[in-house]
Amino acid sequence: MFVRRFVAALGLALLLVGSAGASALAEESPLDVLHDWDAARQAAYQAGDASKLADLYVTGSSAAAQDVALLEAYRERGLRVISLRQQFFSVEVLAVSTVSIQLRTVERFAGGLAFGEGGCQRIPSGFPEKRAVTMTYDGTRWRVDSVSR
């Protein structure tokens, strides 16, 4: 059911954006955009690069500030994140335009690993949460604009 609803929403969205606006989404579905963004986020964490992490968000995003603060907290404790895993239970495409994707997700942080002086430490999993995610295309790539619960 979810897959049918997702494919139907994606098809409708591509019809709505038209050929001129489809360039940003022509090669990737909204779900692909989300997964690619999440992989880039994991790479920023693995590199311990707060600037790279912040660059995944629209400037001034409160979600960016929270994410960067979390990375900094790991670094201050002498830990380097070596893996993160986000688990998506559902992703509903609410709206798509040439420059914006609005999604409703049910997801959880599914754990990870951090390495420090004491060796490898597990990063505990979280509980599933509903989120509204807005991503914005700036002409070169998709960035997260807002995340709300």
Legacy VTK file of the C-alpha trace (Angstrom):
# vtk DataFile Version 3.0
C-alpha trace
ASCII
DATASET POLYDATA
POINTS 149 float
0.000 0.000 0.000
2.763 2.432 0.945
4.632 1.734 -2.301
1.507 2.301 -4.400
0.754 5.566 -2.598
4.383 6.686 -2.949
4.534 5.870 -6.680
1.190 7.591 -7.295
2.324 10.700 -5.415
5.634 10.721 -7.258
3.921 10.410 -10.636
1.530 13.230 -9.798
4.385 15.368 -8.504
6.390 14.936 -11.695
3.346 15.891 -13.754
2.889 19.003 -11.634
6.478 20.216 -11.861
6.478 19.929 -15.650
9.454 19.458 -17.936
11.183 22.733 -17.014
11.081 22.016 -13.314
11.663 18.300 -13.432
15.422 18.677 -13.951
16.233 18.468 -10.234
14.064 15.372 -9.820
14.455 13.843 -13.286
17.240 11.545 -12.171
16.093 10.899 -8.600
12.818 10.265 -6.833
12.096 12.195 -3.621
12.946 9.015 -1.705
16.306 8.794 -3.505
16.953 12.440 -2.621
16.260 11.679 1.045
18.489 8.588 1.077
21.329 10.421 -0.713
21.072 13.279 1.776
21.142 10.831 4.678
24.294 9.168 3.245
25.959 12.601 2.973
25.003 13.285 6.596
26.610 10.031 7.692
29.775 10.932 5.747
29.934 14.312 7.508
29.612 12.595 10.889
32.297 10.048 9.969
34.621 12.878 8.923
33.820 14.780 12.134
33.228 17.784 9.887
30.709 20.225 11.385
31.008 22.565 8.394
30.240 19.756 5.950
27.290 18.736 8.136
25.913 22.290 8.363
26.230 22.628 4.575
23.610 19.889 4.165
21.023 22.277 5.594
19.604 25.600 4.443
21.471 28.445 6.152
19.866 29.291 9.483
18.030 25.980 9.816
17.347 25.080 13.451
17.688 21.416 12.464
21.253 22.187 11.342
22.075 23.803 14.673
20.805 20.746 16.564
22.656 18.293 14.326
25.938 20.227 14.518
25.589 20.478 18.319
25.206 16.692 18.503
28.325 16.133 16.375
30.258 18.612 18.530
29.124 16.796 21.694
30.600 13.551 20.374
33.830 15.325 19.446
34.083 17.002 22.874
33.863 13.560 24.484
36.748 12.381 22.298
34.528 10.218 20.115
34.551 9.855 16.359
31.328 8.565 14.848
32.104 5.683 12.517
28.571 4.656 11.593
25.024 5.949 11.851
21.854 4.278 10.709
18.508 5.913 10.133
15.537 3.596 9.626
12.531 4.821 7.660
9.254 3.019 8.322
7.292 5.208 5.921
7.895 8.197 3.693
4.910 10.049 2.271
5.473 12.668 -0.411
3.224 15.609 0.467
4.345 18.079 -2.200
7.029 18.441 -4.851
8.009 21.473 -6.890
11.081 22.479 -8.859
12.766 23.678 -5.677
11.020 21.937 -2.780
10.091 18.504 -1.484
7.781 18.121 1.499
7.728 14.726 3.173
6.042 13.122 6.141
8.191 10.368 7.595
8.025 7.836 10.351
11.626 7.110 11.226
14.006 6.365 14.015
17.690 6.549 14.682
18.594 2.870 14.455
21.938 3.084 16.218
25.539 3.510 15.321
29.106 3.213 16.496
31.570 5.741 17.842
35.264 5.201 18.475
37.337 6.797 21.214
40.064 6.061 23.736
37.971 3.320 25.313
37.458 1.591 21.983
34.191 1.199 20.119
30.973 2.356 21.754
27.447 1.674 20.585
25.237 4.677 19.958
21.797 3.565 21.176
18.746 3.382 18.951
15.805 5.717 19.327
12.069 5.240 19.057
10.061 5.820 15.867
8.883 9.409 15.444
6.678 11.187 12.926
8.419 14.077 11.211
7.625 16.654 8.577
10.710 17.280 6.438
11.105 20.060 3.888
14.015 19.904 1.465
15.006 22.772 -0.822
16.915 22.610 -4.112
19.392 25.489 -4.449
20.345 24.873 -8.078
23.173 22.502 -7.229
21.836 20.174 -4.562
19.046 19.392 -2.138
19.346 20.709 1.429
17.118 20.200 4.451
15.186 23.360 5.226
13.146 22.217 8.212
12.333 19.196 10.328
9.408 19.233 12.735
7.629 16.679 14.854
LINES 1 150
149 0 1 2 3 4 5 6 7 8 9 10 11 12 13 14 15 16 17 18 19 20 21 22 23 24 25 26 27 28 29 30 31 32 33 34 35 36 37 38 39 40 41 42 43 44 45 46 47 48 49 50 51 52 53 54 55 56 57 58 59 60 61 62 63 64 65 66 67 68 69 70 71 72 73 74 75 76 77 78 79 80 81 82 83 84 85 86 87 88 89 90 91 92 93 94 95 96 97 98 99 100 101 102 103 104 105 106 107 108 109 110 111 112 113 114 115 116 117 118 119 120 121 122 123 124 125 126 127 128 129 130 131 132 133 134 135 136 137 138 139 140 141 142 143 144 145 146 147 148
